[in-house]
Amino acid sequence: MPEAIVLINTDIGSEEEVLNLLSSIDGVVEAYIVYGVYDLVVKVRASTTEELKDVISSRIRKIPKVRSTLTMIVIEGKSFTK
């Protein structure tokens, strides 16, 4: 199942608003407000690579107050539960 990590920069002070909008997007499975160079870190999962591309390009990047994104496509991963 294709996955990506998307780092998002928002307009100043709009992090929580963007986080709330992300929660309504199918495919967004995790989202966090963070400190540092980026404002949010988002995990996206889809059935196909095309669907993943659509969620990122057509949904996330078009959210008002999203200034920029950096997308990292996951090629291999493992979950750790402790």
C-alpha positions as CSV (number, residue, x, y, z in Angstrom):
1,M,0.0,0.0,0.0
2,P,1.6,3.3,-1.1
3,E,2.5,5.7,1.7
4,A,4.1,9.1,1.9
5,I,5.2,11.5,4.6
6,V,4.3,15.1,3.8
7,L,6.0,18.0,5.5
8,I,3.9,21.2,5.4
9,N,4.6,24.9,5.9
10,T,1.5,27.0,6.7
11,D,0.7,30.7,7.1
12,I,1.8,31.9,10.5
13,G,-0.8,30.9,13.1
14,S,-2.9,28.6,10.9
15,E,-1.4,25.3,11.9
16,E,-4.4,24.1,13.9
17,E,-6.8,25.2,11.2
18,V,-4.9,23.2,8.6
19,L,-4.6,20.2,11.0
20,N,-8.4,20.2,11.3
21,L,-8.9,20.3,7.5
22,L,-6.4,17.5,7.1
23,S,-8.5,15.3,9.3
24,S,-11.3,15.3,6.8
25,I,-9.2,14.1,3.9
26,D,-9.4,10.4,3.0
27,G,-6.0,8.9,3.0
28,V,-4.6,11.1,5.8
29,V,-3.9,8.6,8.6
30,E,-1.7,10.7,10.9
31,A,-1.0,14.4,11.3
32,Y,1.0,16.4,13.8
33,I,1.8,20.0,14.5
34,V,5.6,20.2,15.1
35,Y,8.2,22.8,15.9
36,G,11.1,23.4,13.6
37,V,11.5,24.1,9.9
38,Y,8.0,22.6,9.1
39,D,4.7,23.2,10.8
40,L,3.0,19.9,10.2
41,V,4.0,16.3,9.5
42,V,1.4,14.2,7.8
43,K,1.3,10.5,6.9
44,V,-0.8,9.6,3.8
45,R,-1.8,6.2,2.7
46,A,-3.6,5.1,-0.5
47,S,-4.6,2.1,-2.5
48,T,-2.5,3.1,-5.5
49,T,0.3,5.4,-6.4
50,E,-2.1,7.5,-8.5
51,E,-4.5,7.9,-5.6
52,L,-1.6,8.9,-3.3
53,K,-0.5,11.5,-5.9
54,D,-4.1,12.8,-6.1
55,V,-4.5,13.1,-2.3
56,I,-1.3,15.1,-2.1
57,S,-1.5,17.2,-5.2
58,S,-5.3,17.8,-5.4
59,R,-6.3,17.8,-1.8
60,I,-3.5,18.6,0.6
61,R,-1.6,21.2,-1.5
62,K,-4.8,23.0,-2.3
63,I,-5.8,23.6,1.4
64,P,-6.0,27.4,2.0
65,K,-3.1,28.6,4.1
66,V,-0.7,25.7,3.0
67,R,2.3,27.6,1.8
68,S,4.6,24.7,0.7
69,T,5.0,21.0,1.0
70,L,7.8,18.4,0.8
71,T,6.8,14.9,0.1
72,M,8.8,11.8,0.8
73,I,7.4,8.6,-0.7
74,V,7.9,5.6,1.6
75,I,9.7,2.7,0.0
76,E,10.0,0.4,3.0
77,G,8.9,0.6,6.5
78,K,8.2,-1.2,9.8
79,S,5.9,-0.3,12.7
80,F,7.1,-0.7,16.2
81,T,4.7,-1.2,19.0
82,K,6.0,-1.0,22.6
